[in-house]
């Protein structure tokens, strides 16, 4: 994207390719988190009606 601009080339030469460094760190953090956090199922488990947690109370109507 920016590789064809002289300003970007000069910044990369002076400071390093920051977007590439950030992407690498994000990938590393993602891998680290995948190791320590349990994988959550993509769909919630099915509950038996007797085991289902109570939901919010239905609103009461006042005459």
C-alpha positions, -999 to +999 in steps of 0.1 A: +000+000+000+026+026+011+056+009-005+055+031-036+058+064-017+092+080-010+080+093+024+071+058+035+104+044+023+123+071+042+103+064+074+109+027+071+146+033+067+146+056+097+122+039+121+116+004+108+084-010+092+061-003+121+030-019+105+049-052+100+062-050+136+027-044+150+012-072+129+039-096+142+032-086+178-005-090+173+000-125+159+023-134+189-003-121+214-030-140+196-010-172+198-002-166+235-038-160+244-049-191+225-026-211+247-039-198+280-076-191+274-100-219+270-116-222+236-153-213+239-178-232+219-192-214+189-228-221+201-240-221+237-247-256+251-283-268+250-300-268+284-327-291+295-357-271+306-353-283+341-316-272+341-320-239+323-309-209+343-337-185+352-342-158+327-352-122+334-386-118+350-415-110+328-427-074+332-458-071+353-487-052+340-505-028+363-541-020+355 
